[in-house]
Amino acid sequence: MTVSYTHLRAHETVLDLVRSRGLGDVYKRQGLCLVVSALSFSAGKVLRDEDVVFKEGLVYVKSENKAYTGTLEGYNERGVLEARKEFKNGKMDGSSKIFYPNGKVLSEATFKDGNQVGVQKDYYEDGKIKAELPYKNDVIEGTMKEYY
């Protein structure tokens, strides 16, 4: 399997693995999260996917004109958590994780104002580290490490 170039595109690459394990689509081509439900810790309400819209690269709640701030969680048809992403003012900002069906983390990354920053970590299904990719302003900067 090819290891990613950005967490969003990485998750598209990792998505091949996710799909092969029956998790379904987690991300759209433009790299935004396709969610089944969304949880806003600050507002304390749970939203359904039909309540979330993507406009001009930002995430909104349909009934609001303000860009979404909170956590989005995507679940498959069986109710298993597939992904969790944090947003601020409609852009990814904070932690982004994709999960295996067993609940362990498949991949995790950090975003600031929509750009990937820090070290993305990908894991084998047994929880052991598979790869580390250093990012700065949405670009790999440094040495990628793969573990076997």
N, C-alpha and C positions, 0 to 999 in steps of 0.2 A: 504494500500500500504506500502511496506517495504521502509524505508529510507535508503539511501546509505552508503557505506563504503568509497569509494573514489569518487571524482567528476566524473571521467570517468565511474567507475563502478556504481556510483550513477546514472549517466545519463542512464546507461543501465537499472537500476531498474526503474528510472523515465521514461525511454523510453516506458515501458509498458503503462503508462498513455499517453505519447506522441502519441504512435501508436493508442491507443483507441480513440484518438481525431482526427485521420486522418492526422497526421503530417508526417508519413513515417519514414524511417530509417535516423537517424542523425549521429549515430556512428557505426563503425565497432566493431567487438568483441574485437580487441586488443585496443580499446579505442581511436582510432583516428577518427577525424571528417571526415565524408563523405559529401563532399560539392557539391553544384550545381554551386556555383560561389565563387570566392575569390576576396577580395579587398585588395590591398596593398596600404596603405596610403603613405608609403615612396616612392614607385615607381609610384603611381598615375595611376595604370592600373587595369582593372577588368579581372579576369581569369575565365574560365569555368571549371567544374569538370574534364573534359578530359585533362586539362592542369596540374592537380595536381596529383602527384604520391607519394606513401609511400614506401620508401626503408629503410630497416633495422631500422625501428622504427622512421624514420625522414620524414618530409614533404619536397618535392621538387617540383619545377615547371618543367615539362617534358623537356622544351627547355633549362634548366639550370642545371649545375652540382653543384651549390651552394645550400645549405639547405635554405629553405624558411624562410624569416623574414617578418612578416606582419600580417594582420587580415584576417581570413577565415570566410566567411558567408555562411551558408547553407539555402536554400529556398525550400519549397515544390512545388508541381506541380502547385499550384495556385499563386505562387509568394510571399507567406507569409514567412517572416523570421522565421526560426526554431532555429538557433544557431549562435553564434558569438564567435570565439576563437582567441586569440593572440598567435603568434609563434615567436620564436627567434632562429635562427640557426637550424631550423627544429623541435624544441621541443616546447611544450606548455610553454608559459612564459607570464604571465599577466592574464588578465581577461578571464573567460569562462562563457558564459551565454546560457541558453536554454529558449525559449519563448513559451508561449501559443499562440494559433491562434489569440487571441485578442490583441497581442502585449505586454502583460504584462510578466514580468520575471517569469519563472517557477523555475529556479535554477541558482545560480551564485556561482563561486568559483574563487580562485586565484592559479596560478601555478608559480613555479620558476624552471627553467632548467628541465622541464618535471615532476616535483613532485608537488603534491598539498600541499599548505600551507595556513595557516590562517583559517578563519571560512567560511564554505560552508553554504549558506542560501537557503532554499527551500521555495516556496511561494504557497499559495492557489491561485486559478484563480482570486479571487477578490483582490489580491495584498497583503493580510495579510500574515505575516510570519507563516510558517508551522513548520520549523525545523532549528536548527543551529547545525553544526557539526564542532568541532575544529580539524584542521589538522596540523601536523608537519612532514615534509619529507614523505608525501604520506600515513601517518598512523593517524588514529583518536587518538588524545591525549587530554584527558579531558572529560568533561561531554557533552553528546549530549542533546539538549533541543528540545522537541516537544511542539507545541502549538495547542490547540483545539478551 
